[in-house]
Amino acid sequence: MMPDLNAAEPTNSRWPRRLVEAALALHDNRLADAEPRLRAHLKEDPFDVAAIRMMAELAGRIGRYRDAEALLRRALELAPGFTAARADLAVVLHRLNRPVEAIEQLDLVTIDEPDHPGHANLKAAALGRLGGFDEAIALYGQVLAKMPNQPRIWMSYGHMLKTVGRQADGIAAYRRALDLAPALGEVWWSLANLKTIRFDDADIAAMESALAWPELSDEDRFHLDFALGKAYEDRRQAGRAFAHYAAGNALRRHSVQYDPDETERYVDRSIATFTPDLFAARAGQGHPAPDPIFILGMPRAGSTLIEQILSSHSLVEGTSELPDLPAVARGIEGYPAGVAALSADRLAELGAEYLRRAAVQRRTDKPFFIDKLPNNWIRAGLIRLILPNATIIDARRHPLGCCFSNFKQHFARGQAFSYDLAEMGRYYRDYVRLMAHLDTAMPRPPHRVFYEAMVDDTEAQVRALLAACGLAFEPACLAFHETERAVRTASSEQVRRPIFSEGKSAWLPFDPWLGPLKGALGDVLPTYPEVAP
């Protein structure tokens, strides 16, 4: 969402000097220089939609997307035909996980700019979030037929092909992107993130060469470090692999905001709020629908495997990591403490709101559907209050195996705790602490699936999982790797293979470097798999 200084703006053709300086500062990413100039200009001319758009751009750069949305809607209120602002609004809505609204804006933008490849690329990405994979793939194909030399669009096309299981086609798209842009780090990481590719000598040489470029962006650099970490890990060169993982994480950590103390305080407040007395007082309240099956816990703990097993059942639809429960929680004033003041009618309304939001992702009339957003562990108590008949599955994995798997994973968004070993250990400890409290505080506590047990005795664990969901056993759930469905997470290719045991011990070669993680985990580490911290 960058101001195009060459584009026609619905304002005077000769911008004031201050506005030109602000635009140039934005272009050079000098946000501290741009902001005071924009504020001063808007104080003098609060109706200048070009300046309002630039202020929205600044808000978006620092992650304040709701502020950006408000500013862009103000610009469009003043100038409904301001196509560039509408296109920016579509980007913001997409980043706010509101793909339906983003597509609505893109359809309007396309009337004015029907051949703009960026609009089609964004619409395809939004369609993918809604499960419209076939339409998205077709749209990418149309764009690339007209503009075949766009490496980032080839990359996005590869993402979508991978999601629907067309791995060979996805790899070909990624490789085409690298032919056009050999230093595009996200593509190298996308290949590594398939988990099934082993880079050859030429690949490693190309990545090392790209990493040495002095003008390489930080984003390309940390993606390359994560990819090279995977390449050297596959070659059993743990020292070189860890050095790249550590470099990529350190660089990524600088670009995210995360406060482990705030997570600890948030868990404290949740424990104080979601008490046995609260659940007893709210018995029989909330929305009665049993439809949702929530799979939550730490990322990289086996949630995608559990989802694939359950989605192989004839009565269960797999969706994705849905943003809807966090959105519901944000609407509760003073959450989590504010939950205690909600009336019975309001609890039922919130349950209905979640179901209405999640329905956008539904593609079948199966009676049950899965929401596998891992971070919903922090909202597990809310689930039980607003949807008392929903099933909650807690996916858990050995602390060192789970946390190191997160450390070597670059997440496209979210999971800000995962780029520092000590912070990750604290996060895991807080997760265990809250779940241990909820085990005794709330009715129908989560059914816990330990990754290692699932690997060692798959059939027994699958039968127990299905029973916890109130589902009869079906053999297809054991042949989950044969189920054809779109999978959008980092384990997309792994769950298309029979279950394997390598994940249990993958962290062992890196044990010499895991001291900060072990220290932060504290008593959670030696007591695993005991539930209490």
Backbone torsions as a table, in degrees:
resi	resn	phi	psi	omega
1	MET	NA	73.4	-179.1
2	MET	-107.3	137.8	173.8
3	PRO	-61.8	131.6	177.7
4	ASP	-94.7	106.2	-175.0
5	LEU	-68.3	-15.0	179.6
6	ASN	-96.5	-7.5	-176.4
7	ALA	-81.6	152.1	176.4
8	ALA	-72.3	127.2	178.4
9	GLU	-111.1	146.7	178.9
10	PRO	-77.4	61.1	179.0
11	THR	-151.5	-173.6	179.4
12	ASN	-61.5	141.8	-178.4
13	SER	-67.4	-23.6	178.6
14	ARG	-106.8	101.8	-178.9
15	TRP	-71.4	147.9	171.6
16	PRO	-60.4	151.2	-176.8
17	ARG	-55.6	-40.8	-177.7
18	ARG	-60.9	-37.8	-178.8
19	LEU	-72.1	-38.1	175.8
20	VAL	-61.9	-43.0	179.3
21	GLU	-63.5	-38.6	178.4
22	ALA	-64.7	-42.1	179.8
23	ALA	-63.4	-42.0	179.0
24	LEU	-65.8	-38.0	178.0
25	ALA	-65.0	-40.7	176.1
26	LEU	-62.0	-44.1	-178.7
27	HIS	-59.2	-36.2	-178.9
28	ASP	-91.4	6.1	179.3
29	ASN	64.4	28.9	175.4
30	ARG	-95.0	75.1	-172.0
31	LEU	-66.0	-36.2	-179.3
32	ALA	-65.4	-27.2	176.3
33	ASP	-81.3	-34.1	-175.8
34	ALA	-72.2	-40.1	-171.4
35	GLU	-61.1	-51.6	-178.1
36	PRO	-63.6	-32.6	178.5
37	ARG	-66.9	-42.1	179.4
38	LEU	-66.1	-43.0	-179.3
39	ARG	-63.3	-41.9	180.0
40	ALA	-64.4	-41.8	179.8
41	HIS	-65.8	-42.8	-177.9
42	LEU	-70.6	-24.2	174.5
43	LYS	-66.7	-35.9	178.6
44	GLU	-81.0	-35.2	-177.4
45	ASP	-136.9	80.5	-175.3
46	PRO	-69.6	-5.4	-178.3
47	PHE	-105.7	10.4	-179.8
48	ASP	-79.1	103.3	-173.5
49	VAL	-69.6	-27.0	176.2
50	ALA	-64.3	-42.4	178.9
51	ALA	-68.9	-37.4	177.5
52	ILE	-62.7	-40.3	177.9
53	ARG	-63.4	-41.2	178.5
54	MET	-64.5	-38.7	177.7
55	MET	-64.3	-35.8	175.6
56	ALA	-65.0	-39.5	176.8
57	GLU	-60.3	-43.2	179.2
58	LEU	-62.3	-44.3	179.0
59	ALA	-60.8	-41.2	179.5
60	GLY	-65.1	-36.1	-179.2
61	ARG	-61.4	-31.5	-177.7
62	ILE	-102.0	14.1	173.4
63	GLY	83.0	10.3	179.3
64	ARG	-93.1	72.0	-171.3
65	TYR	-71.4	-30.0	178.1
66	ARG	-69.3	-37.0	174.0
67	ASP	-64.3	-41.6	178.8
68	ALA	-61.5	-41.5	179.1
69	GLU	-61.5	-45.8	-179.4
70	ALA	-60.8	-42.3	-179.7
71	LEU	-65.4	-43.5	-178.9
72	LEU	-67.5	-36.9	177.1
73	ARG	-66.6	-34.4	175.9
74	ARG	-65.0	-43.3	178.6
75	ALA	-60.7	-40.5	-178.7
76	LEU	-74.4	-27.5	174.3
77	GLU	-64.8	-39.3	179.5
78	LEU	-77.9	-33.2	-176.8
79	ALA	-140.2	82.1	-175.7
80	PRO	-57.9	-22.7	-179.1
81	GLY	-92.5	12.4	-177.8
82	PHE	-77.9	86.3	-171.9
83	THR	-62.0	-40.5	-178.5
84	ALA	-62.4	-39.1	178.5
85	ALA	-67.8	-36.7	178.9
86	ARG	-67.0	-38.8	177.0
87	ALA	-63.9	-40.7	176.7
88	ASP	-62.7	-39.5	178.5
89	LEU	-61.2	-39.1	177.5
90	ALA	-61.1	-41.6	177.8
91	VAL	-61.3	-45.9	-179.1
92	VAL	-62.6	-43.8	179.9
93	LEU	-63.5	-37.2	176.8
94	HIS	-62.9	-42.7	-179.7
95	ARG	-70.4	-21.4	175.8
96	LEU	-88.1	11.3	-179.6
97	ASN	58.7	43.5	175.7
98	ARG	-124.2	67.1	-171.8
99	PRO	-64.2	-33.1	-179.7
100	VAL	-61.8	-46.1	179.7
101	GLU	-67.8	-35.9	178.0
102	ALA	-61.4	-43.3	-179.6
103	ILE	-64.9	-38.3	178.0
104	GLU	-59.0	-43.4	179.1
105	GLN	-68.9	-39.5	-179.9
106	LEU	-64.4	-36.5	178.3
107	ASP	-63.2	-35.8	176.9
108	LEU	-70.9	-41.8	-179.6
109	VAL	-63.0	-39.1	-176.1
110	THR	-64.6	-25.0	176.2
111	ILE	-59.9	-39.9	-179.3
112	ASP	-85.1	-31.6	-176.0
113	GLU	-131.7	70.8	-172.4
114	PRO	-67.3	-21.5	-175.4
115	ASP	-105.9	12.8	-177.6
116	HIS	-77.1	116.4	-176.0
117	PRO	-67.5	-29.1	-179.7
118	GLY	-63.8	-37.8	179.7
119	HIS	-66.7	-43.1	179.4
120	ALA	-66.0	-37.9	179.3
121	ASN	-63.2	-44.9	179.7
122	LEU	-66.8	-39.9	179.3
123	LYS	-63.4	-39.9	178.3
124	ALA	-62.3	-41.8	178.4
125	ALA	-63.4	-41.2	178.6
126	ALA	-65.8	-40.3	176.4
127	LEU	-61.0	-38.4	177.5
128	GLY	-60.9	-38.7	178.4
129	ARG	-65.1	-27.3	179.8
130	LEU	-90.8	1.7	-179.0
131	GLY	85.2	8.6	179.0
132	GLY	-87.6	60.5	-170.5
133	PHE	-68.0	-41.6	-178.7
134	ASP	-62.6	-43.4	179.0
135	GLU	-65.6	-38.4	179.3
136	ALA	-65.3	-43.3	-179.9
137	ILE	-63.8	-41.0	178.0
138	ALA	-63.3	-39.0	-179.7
139	LEU	-66.6	-42.9	175.7
140	TYR	-59.4	-41.7	179.5
141	GLY	-59.6	-40.8	179.5
142	GLN	-65.5	-42.1	-179.4
143	VAL	-64.8	-44.9	-176.7
144	LEU	-71.0	-26.6	175.2
145	ALA	-64.4	-33.1	179.6
146	LYS	-86.6	-33.7	-175.1
147	MET	-134.2	77.2	-172.7
148	PRO	-76.6	-3.8	-175.5
149	ASN	-108.8	34.5	180.0
150	GLN	-108.5	97.7	-173.0
151	PRO	-62.5	-36.1	-178.4
152	ARG	-70.5	-31.0	176.3
153	ILE	-72.0	-38.3	172.9
154	TRP	-58.9	-39.2	178.7
155	MET	-63.6	-47.3	178.6
156	SER	-61.9	-39.1	176.1
157	TYR	-60.2	-43.5	177.0
158	GLY	-61.1	-40.7	177.2
159	HIS	-56.5	-46.0	-175.7
160	MET	-68.9	-40.5	178.4
161	LEU	-63.5	-40.4	177.4
162	LYS	-61.5	-41.8	-176.9
163	THR	-58.6	-39.3	-177.0
164	VAL	-90.2	7.3	175.2
165	GLY	91.2	5.7	178.5
166	ARG	-88.6	69.4	-171.0
167	GLN	-62.7	-45.7	-177.6
168	ALA	-60.9	-42.7	178.4
169	ASP	-66.0	-38.0	178.5
170	GLY	-63.7	-43.3	178.5
171	ILE	-62.6	-41.1	179.1
172	ALA	-61.6	-39.3	178.5
173	ALA	-66.3	-42.6	177.6
174	TYR	-61.7	-43.9	-179.0
175	ARG	-64.7	-36.1	176.6
176	ARG	-63.2	-40.1	177.7
177	ALA	-61.4	-39.8	179.8
178	LEU	-71.0	-31.0	173.7
179	ASP	-59.1	-36.2	-177.7
180	LEU	-85.0	-30.9	-176.4
181	ALA	-144.5	83.6	-173.1
182	PRO	-61.6	-20.8	-178.3
183	ALA	-101.0	13.0	-179.8
184	LEU	-75.2	94.8	-170.4
185	GLY	-59.8	-35.1	-177.3
186	GLU	-62.8	-30.5	178.6
187	VAL	-70.8	-43.5	176.6
188	TRP	-59.0	-43.0	178.9
189	TRP	-65.9	-37.0	179.1
190	SER	-61.4	-39.2	175.8
191	LEU	-66.1	-45.3	178.1
192	ALA	-61.5	-37.0	-174.8
193	ASN	-72.0	-10.4	172.3
194	LEU	-65.2	-21.5	178.7
195	LYS	69.0	-8.1	-176.0
196	THR	-109.9	-3.9	-177.3
197	ILE	-101.6	136.8	172.1
198	ARG	-110.5	122.0	-178.8
199	PHE	-71.7	140.0	177.5
200	ASP	-89.9	-179.1	-177.0
201	ASP	-59.5	-39.5	-179.4
202	ALA	-65.2	-38.9	177.8
203	ASP	-62.8	-46.9	-178.1
204	ILE	-63.5	-41.6	178.4
205	ALA	-61.6	-40.8	179.8
206	ALA	-65.1	-40.9	179.4
207	MET	-68.3	-43.4	178.7
208	GLU	-62.8	-39.3	178.4
209	SER	-63.6	-44.7	178.6
210	ALA	-62.7	-38.9	-178.4
211	LEU	-64.7	-24.4	-179.2
212	ALA	-83.6	-7.6	-179.4
213	TRP	-65.7	125.2	-177.3
214	PRO	-67.1	-24.3	-178.0
215	GLU	-95.5	10.4	-179.0
216	LEU	-64.3	135.5	178.7
217	SER	-72.0	158.3	177.5
218	ASP	-60.1	-38.7	-178.8
219	GLU	-63.1	-45.8	176.6
220	ASP	-63.8	-37.4	-176.2
221	ARG	-65.0	-49.6	-177.0
222	PHE	-70.6	-30.8	174.4
223	HIS	-63.3	-42.4	178.0
224	LEU	-64.1	-39.3	178.3
225	ASP	-62.5	-44.2	178.1
226	PHE	-62.4	-41.6	-179.7
227	ALA	-66.5	-41.6	178.6
228	LEU	-68.4	-33.6	174.1
229	GLY	-57.5	-45.6	177.7
230	LYS	-63.7	-41.0	-178.6
231	ALA	-61.7	-45.3	-178.9
232	TYR	-76.2	-30.0	174.6
233	GLU	-63.0	-43.0	177.9
234	ASP	-60.3	-27.6	179.8
235	ARG	-92.2	9.2	177.6
236	ARG	61.7	32.7	175.3
237	GLN	-105.9	75.9	-169.7
238	ALA	-61.0	-39.8	-178.3
239	GLY	-62.3	-47.3	179.4
240	ARG	-67.0	-38.5	179.2
241	ALA	-62.6	-47.5	-177.6
242	PHE	-64.1	-37.0	179.4
243	ALA	-59.3	-41.3	178.5
244	HIS	-71.4	-42.3	177.2
245	TYR	-59.0	-44.3	-178.4
246	ALA	-64.6	-41.1	179.6
247	ALA	-65.1	-44.5	179.5
248	GLY	-63.1	-42.9	179.8
249	ASN	-66.3	-41.5	-179.3
250	ALA	-62.9	-41.3	179.4
251	LEU	-68.1	-41.2	179.9
252	ARG	-66.4	-35.5	-177.8
253	ARG	-61.3	-31.3	-179.5
254	HIS	-66.4	-22.6	-174.0
255	SER	-100.2	2.2	179.6
256	VAL	-120.3	153.7	176.6
257	GLN	-105.6	122.4	177.9
258	TYR	-153.3	136.2	179.2
259	ASP	-126.6	104.1	-179.2
260	PRO	-62.3	-27.8	177.2
261	ASP	-64.6	-37.0	179.4
262	GLU	-68.0	-37.6	175.5
263	THR	-60.8	-43.1	179.0
264	GLU	-61.7	-43.9	179.1
265	ARG	-65.2	-38.2	179.2
266	TYR	-62.3	-42.5	177.2
267	VAL	-65.6	-40.2	176.1
268	ASP	-56.9	-46.7	-179.2
269	ARG	-65.1	-36.6	179.4
270	SER	-66.8	-42.0	178.4
271	ILE	-63.3	-39.3	179.2
272	ALA	-68.7	-27.3	-177.0
273	THR	-86.6	-50.6	-172.6
274	PHE	-88.2	77.3	-176.3
275	THR	-98.4	162.6	174.1
276	PRO	-55.6	-36.9	179.6
277	ASP	-64.1	-39.9	179.4
278	LEU	-63.6	-45.9	-179.6
279	PHE	-65.0	-37.9	178.9
280	ALA	-65.4	-40.4	-179.5
281	ALA	-69.0	-24.8	-177.7
282	ARG	-101.8	12.5	-179.8
283	ALA	-57.5	133.9	179.4
284	GLY	83.1	-0.7	180.0
285	GLN	-98.0	-178.7	-177.4
286	GLY	86.1	-178.9	179.3
287	HIS	-87.0	132.0	-171.6
288	PRO	-78.5	-5.9	-174.1
289	ALA	-58.5	133.2	176.9
290	PRO	-94.6	7.4	-168.1
291	ASP	-59.4	-44.9	-170.8
292	PRO	-77.6	141.4	167.7
293	ILE	-117.4	110.7	-179.1
294	PHE	-92.4	124.2	173.0
295	ILE	-108.7	116.7	-173.4
296	LEU	-136.9	175.9	-177.4
297	GLY	133.1	-158.2	176.1
298	MET	-74.0	145.2	167.5
299	PRO	-59.7	155.7	177.5
300	ARG	63.8	29.1	179.8
301	ALA	-109.1	6.2	179.6
302	GLY	105.2	12.3	-176.7
303	SER	-66.0	-36.3	179.8
304	THR	-68.3	-36.2	175.7
305	LEU	-62.5	-45.4	178.5
306	ILE	-62.3	-42.6	178.5
307	GLU	-61.2	-42.8	-179.0
308	GLN	-64.5	-38.9	177.6
309	ILE	-63.3	-49.9	-178.3
310	LEU	-67.7	-35.5	-179.6
311	SER	-70.0	-13.6	176.0
312	SER	-80.9	-6.5	177.8
313	HIS	-82.0	144.4	-174.8
314	SER	-66.8	-16.9	-176.1
315	LEU	-105.1	3.9	-172.5
316	VAL	-123.8	132.6	175.8
317	GLU	-106.2	127.5	173.2
318	GLY	-85.6	134.9	176.8
319	THR	-112.9	-92.2	-178.5
320	SER	-174.5	-163.3	174.1
321	GLU	-84.7	99.0	-170.7
322	LEU	-85.7	141.0	179.8
323	PRO	-86.2	7.6	-165.3
324	ASP	-78.4	-39.1	178.9
325	LEU	-65.9	-42.9	174.0
326	PRO	-57.5	-37.2	178.9
327	ALA	-65.2	-40.1	177.6
328	VAL	-63.5	-44.1	-179.6
329	ALA	-62.6	-38.8	179.8
330	ARG	-63.3	-24.0	-179.9
331	GLY	-80.8	-2.8	179.8
332	ILE	-96.9	115.5	-176.9
333	GLU	-61.8	130.3	177.4
334	GLY	70.4	24.9	-179.5
335	TYR	-62.1	139.7	6.6
336	PRO	-87.0	-20.6	-174.9
337	ALA	-59.7	-31.5	-177.7
338	GLY	-64.4	-15.4	179.0
339	VAL	-60.4	-36.0	-175.4
340	ALA	-62.1	-22.5	-177.5
341	ALA	-91.8	-2.3	-175.8
342	LEU	-74.8	138.8	178.1
343	SER	-79.0	168.6	177.3
344	ALA	-60.3	-42.2	179.6
345	ASP	-63.3	-39.1	-178.7
346	ARG	-68.7	-38.0	177.2
347	LEU	-60.9	-43.0	178.5
348	ALA	-65.3	-39.1	178.2
349	GLU	-62.8	-40.4	-179.3
350	LEU	-67.3	-38.1	174.9
351	GLY	-62.5	-42.6	178.3
352	ALA	-66.0	-37.7	178.2
353	GLU	-62.3	-43.5	177.9
354	TYR	-60.0	-46.8	-178.6
355	LEU	-62.5	-38.1	179.3
356	ARG	-66.1	-43.2	178.4
357	ARG	-64.4	-45.4	-177.0
358	ALA	-67.6	-25.3	-177.8
359	ALA	-59.4	-23.8	178.8
360	VAL	-60.0	-30.3	-177.2
361	GLN	-88.6	-7.5	-175.8
362	ARG	-77.4	139.9	179.5
363	ARG	-125.2	-5.0	-178.5
364	THR	-134.5	174.1	175.7
365	ASP	-103.2	21.3	177.0
366	LYS	-61.7	145.7	-172.4
367	PRO	-70.7	-22.7	-177.6
368	PHE	-121.7	148.9	175.5
369	PHE	-139.2	159.5	-175.0
370	ILE	-109.3	136.4	168.0
371	ASP	-118.5	112.3	-173.8
372	LYS	-111.6	34.3	174.8
373	LEU	-69.3	110.9	-173.4
374	PRO	-58.0	-40.4	-173.1
375	ASN	-69.2	-1.0	175.5
376	ASN	-67.9	-4.0	174.5
377	TRP	-57.0	-32.8	-178.1
378	ILE	-70.6	-15.5	-179.3
379	ARG	-116.5	18.5	-177.0
380	ALA	-61.8	-36.7	177.9
381	GLY	-64.0	-39.1	177.7
382	LEU	-63.3	-40.5	178.6
383	ILE	-54.6	-48.8	-175.6
384	ARG	-65.8	-29.0	179.4
385	LEU	-77.4	-41.6	-174.7
386	ILE	-92.3	-20.7	178.9
387	LEU	-136.6	72.1	-171.4
388	PRO	-62.5	-19.3	-178.4
389	ASN	-101.5	3.3	175.9
390	ALA	-70.0	156.0	175.9
391	THR	-98.6	136.0	178.2
392	ILE	-118.4	123.8	178.0
393	ILE	-112.7	125.0	178.1
394	ASP	-100.7	109.5	178.6
395	ALA	-86.9	119.3	-175.2
396	ARG	-128.5	144.8	-177.5
397	ARG	-139.0	154.6	-179.9
398	HIS	-46.8	135.0	-175.0
399	PRO	-54.0	-42.7	-178.0
400	LEU	-73.9	-41.2	178.4
401	GLY	-63.9	-43.1	-178.3
402	CYS	-68.9	-48.6	-175.0
403	CYS	-68.8	-39.7	178.9
404	PHE	-68.7	-33.4	175.9
405	SER	-61.9	-35.8	174.6
406	ASN	-68.3	-39.6	-176.8
407	PHE	-63.0	-33.2	-179.2
408	LYS	-94.8	10.7	179.2
409	GLN	-109.7	123.8	172.0
410	HIS	-93.3	119.0	-179.2
411	PHE	-90.0	137.5	-179.1
412	ALA	-60.5	-35.4	178.0
413	ARG	-157.7	156.9	178.7
414	GLY	76.1	-172.0	178.1
415	GLN	56.5	44.5	-177.6
416	ALA	-64.3	-18.5	179.3
417	PHE	-72.4	-12.1	-164.1
418	SER	-90.5	3.5	-174.0
419	TYR	-103.6	12.2	177.1
420	ASP	-146.3	127.7	-173.5
421	LEU	-62.4	-42.4	-179.2
422	ALA	-67.3	-42.8	178.6
423	GLU	-64.0	-35.9	179.6
424	MET	-67.3	-39.6	177.6
425	GLY	-61.7	-39.9	177.7
426	ARG	-64.9	-41.1	179.9
427	TYR	-61.5	-46.2	179.1
428	TYR	-60.5	-42.1	-179.5
429	ARG	-64.0	-41.2	178.4
430	ASP	-66.0	-38.8	177.0
431	TYR	-59.5	-48.1	-179.8
432	VAL	-63.3	-37.9	-178.3
433	ARG	-63.7	-45.3	-179.9
434	LEU	-68.7	-43.1	-178.4
435	MET	-65.7	-35.3	176.1
436	ALA	-62.6	-39.7	177.4
437	HIS	-64.1	-45.6	-176.7
438	LEU	-68.7	-25.7	177.6
439	ASP	-55.9	-35.0	-178.1
440	THR	-104.6	-17.3	-175.2
441	ALA	-85.7	-34.3	-170.3
442	MET	-114.2	152.5	174.6
443	PRO	-68.8	155.2	-177.4
444	ARG	47.8	64.4	179.9
445	PRO	-62.3	164.4	-177.4
446	PRO	-59.7	146.4	169.8
447	HIS	-85.5	124.0	-173.4
448	ARG	-98.5	131.3	177.0
449	VAL	-116.4	114.1	176.7
450	PHE	-86.9	127.1	-176.4
451	TYR	-55.5	-45.1	-176.8
452	GLU	-63.7	-39.1	178.0
453	ALA	-66.9	-37.4	178.0
454	MET	-63.3	-38.1	178.8
455	VAL	-69.9	-41.8	-173.3
456	ASP	-77.7	-33.5	-176.8
457	ASP	-141.7	71.0	-170.0
458	THR	-59.8	-47.7	-174.2
459	GLU	-63.4	-43.4	-179.9
460	ALA	-63.2	-40.4	-179.5
461	GLN	-69.6	-37.9	178.2
462	VAL	-65.3	-43.2	178.5
463	ARG	-61.9	-42.1	178.7
464	ALA	-66.0	-38.4	178.6
465	LEU	-62.7	-47.3	-179.9
466	LEU	-63.3	-40.6	179.1
467	ALA	-62.4	-39.2	178.7
468	ALA	-63.1	-28.6	178.5
469	CYS	-89.1	-0.4	-177.5
470	GLY	72.8	28.8	-176.0
471	LEU	-113.2	142.3	174.9
472	ALA	-73.2	150.4	178.8
473	PHE	-66.1	137.6	173.2
474	GLU	-131.8	132.9	-178.1
475	PRO	-56.6	-28.3	-179.6
476	ALA	-59.3	-25.4	-179.3
477	CYS	-70.7	-22.5	173.9
478	LEU	-84.2	-25.3	177.6
479	ALA	-99.4	40.1	-173.0
480	PHE	-58.0	-29.9	-177.1
481	HIS	-68.5	-13.3	178.4
482	GLU	-90.6	-7.0	-178.7
483	THR	-74.8	126.5	179.7
484	GLU	-94.2	114.4	178.7
485	ARG	-161.4	159.1	178.1
486	ALA	-75.1	136.4	177.7
487	VAL	-130.9	122.6	-171.0
488	ARG	-101.9	-0.9	-173.3
489	THR	-98.2	178.8	-175.5
490	ALA	-63.8	-19.0	-178.6
491	SER	-95.4	19.7	-171.2
492	SER	-58.2	-39.4	-179.2
493	GLU	-85.6	-29.5	-179.6
494	GLN	-64.4	-38.1	-177.8
495	VAL	-78.8	-1.6	174.1
496	ARG	-94.9	10.7	174.8
497	ARG	-121.6	158.4	174.1
498	PRO	-57.9	158.3	-175.9
499	ILE	-61.9	143.0	-177.0
500	PHE	-134.4	158.7	-171.6
501	SER	-102.0	-3.4	-174.3
502	GLU	-59.6	-30.6	-176.3
503	GLY	-64.6	-20.6	-177.4
504	LYS	-68.6	-30.9	-172.9
505	SER	-119.8	10.2	-174.6
506	ALA	-61.9	-23.8	-177.6
507	TRP	-80.2	-17.5	-170.9
508	LEU	-58.3	-42.2	179.2
509	PRO	-62.8	-17.4	-176.6
510	PHE	-100.4	5.3	-176.8
511	ASP	-52.1	-38.9	-178.7
512	PRO	-59.8	-19.9	-175.8
513	TRP	-104.8	5.2	-172.0
514	LEU	-99.1	16.9	-179.9
515	GLY	-55.2	-47.9	179.6
516	PRO	-60.2	-35.8	178.5
517	LEU	-67.2	-46.1	-179.3
518	LYS	-61.0	-42.0	179.9
519	GLY	-62.6	-40.7	-178.2
520	ALA	-72.5	-31.2	-179.7
521	LEU	-68.3	-31.4	178.3
522	GLY	60.2	-135.5	-175.1
523	ASP	-68.9	-15.4	179.8
524	VAL	-62.5	-32.4	-176.6
525	LEU	-70.1	-54.9	-177.3
526	PRO	-69.7	-22.1	-178.1
527	THR	-88.0	-10.9	180.0
528	TYR	-58.4	137.4	7.7
529	PRO	-93.3	19.2	174.5
530	GLU	-58.9	145.2	-172.4
531	VAL	-80.7	-40.1	-175.2
532	ALA	-70.2	140.5	179.4
533	PRO	-72.6	NA	NA
